[in-house]
């Protein structure tokens, strides 16, 4: 157990995957996975095209992002990056973030999987795990997410868990533009699909750390 940074000990366990807060060792393994590909060359799922930045600058940027997320973690604003693992193998990464969570009780999820692990149900599983952390672990009232209008896999995961549409924003997509579809999942809806096979490990110190 880490005496001063309880996030390092946080785990979310489902029957098929484990999600762990990204420490320096996991950051290296997540960066290794990036090198094997995240999406097709003719498709960009991210607003900021970080995934196509040439190596090793992409990996430098990833580490800056993980370190910055730690340094800026406060009860009033936090962003928790987690690695997705199956039997110890890194499959991808996710995140849960919020501003003024103690008041608003709204959190936002994000995620990606290595290409080799897409289309196998892991996207739905990791989203369910992040939702469980937000609602069951932190007491969220709603969770939000967004995806470009042509990102069918991400949209499929969102629709699978019963989110409701929450607007469309015209946004920058690298050097182009696109329609970003927004969604939210209310606690009342999540309670109808709540699972009893997801375990939150070392949660209490994290709740204290985040002022919850």
N, C-alpha and C positions, 0 to 999 in steps of 0.2 A: 504494500500500500504506500502510495506517495504521500508524505506528510504535509505538503504544501500546495499540491496541484491535483485535487481529487478527480479532475476530468481524465487524467491518465488511467484511472482504474475503472472508468465507466464501460460497461458492456451491455449490449442488447442481444439476447439470445433467442432464436426461434428454432424450430425443429431442423431447419436446413442451413441457416447462416448465423454467423455471429458478427455484430458490428462493434468496433472498438474505436474510441477516440484516437486520432492520429498523433502518435508521438514521433520522435525523430527516426526511429527504426522503421516504423510503418510508412513514414513519408518516403523513404528510399524504395520500399517495396511497391508502393502505389506508383511512384515515378517509373519504376521498371515496367509496370503494366502499361503505362501510357505509351511506351515505345512499341508495343505490339499492336496498337491501333484501337481507336474508340468509335470511329464512324467512317463511312465511305468517303472517298476523296471528293465526291461531288455533292456532299451534303454537310451542312453546318448546323448542329443543334444548339449552339451556344451564341448568346448575344455578343460576347467578347470571344474572338476565335483563338483562345489560348491553346487549344488542342493541336493547332497546325503551326505553332511557333517552332522553329527549328531547334533540335536538341544541340547543346545542353541548356540553351536559354529557357526552354519550356520547363525543365526540371529546376533550374534556378528560381524561376517565377513561382513554381509550385511550393518550394520551400519558403519563399518570402510570404506567400499567402498563408501557409500553415503557421509560421511564426507570428505574422501579423494578427491572425485570428486569436492566438493565445494572448498576445500583448494587449489587445484591445478588449478582452473579455471583462465585462463589468456587469453587475446586476441590471443596469439600465440598458445595456446593449451587448449581445453576445452572438457568436456564430460558432457552432460546434461541428467541425469536420470529422467524419468517421470513415474508417475503412470497412469494406464488406468482405468477409472471409468465409470460406467453406473448407472445413477440415484443415485450417491453417493457410490455405491458398487465397491470395488476394484476388477478388473478382471485380472490384470497382470501389467507388467512394460515394458518400452521401453527406448531407449536411442538414442541420436544423438551426435556424437563426431567428432572432427577434429583437425588436426595440421596444422599450417600455413594457415588457411582458407582464410585470407585476400588475399593471393597470389594464392593459389592453387584452392580455391573455390570447394573443395572436402570434403564431409562429409560422415560418415558411420552410418548406422542404426543397431540396435539390439533390440530384444524384446522376451518376453515370456508371456504366459497366463497360469492361473490356469487350471488344467485338466477339471474342470467342465465347462469351457467356451470355450474350443477348438472345432473346427469344426462347428462354428456358424457364421463365417464371420467376427469375431472381429479381427483376424489376418490381413486380408486385410484392414480393416478399420483403424487400428492403424498404419499400414505401410503407408497408404495414408496420414494420419495426419502428420506423421514424415516427409514424403517427402514434404508436403505442407510447413511445417516450414522451411525446408532446402532451397527449391527453391523459394517459394513466400516470405518467411519471411527474409531469410538471403542472398538470391541471389546466391545460389550454381550453379555451372556449371555441376556438376555430383554428384550422390550419389552411394555409394558402399554398398555391403552386402556380406555375405558368409554363407554357410551351408554345413554340412556333406552330402555326396552323398546319404545317406539313410534317410535323414530328409525330407520326401516327403511333409509334410505340409508346412514347411518353403520354400522349393523349389517351391511349388505350388503358394504361395503368391508372390514370386519373379517373377515367370513367368507370373502371372496374370497381373502385372504392367509393363511388357514389358522390363525388364532388358536384357542386352546382356551378354553372357558369357565373363569372364575376367580372365580365367586361372584356373588351378588346383594346389593345394599345398598339399603335403603329410605332415600331421601334427600329433602332439601328441594329443591323445584323452583319457584323464585319464591315465591309465596304458597301453593303446593300441595305435594304429595308425589308420589313416583313410585318405580318400581323401576329402579335403576341397574345395568345388566348390566356386569360386569367381564370382561376377557379378557387373556390373555397369549400371546405368541409366543416360543417358545424358539429359541435360536440354531440348534439342530439342524434344526428345521423350516424356518427361514429359509434355511439353506444349500441346501435342496432347491429353493427358488424364487429363489435369488440371481440377479440380473441382471448382465450385463456391459456394459450400455449406459448406466450412470449414472456421472457424473464428479464427484468431490469436488475443488473448487478451493480452493487456499490452506488446506489442511487442517492441515499440520504445525504452523504457529504457533498454531492454535487448540488442538490437542492439548497443546502445551506450556503454553499459557495456562490450560487446565483441569486441569493436573497429570496428564495421561495419558501 
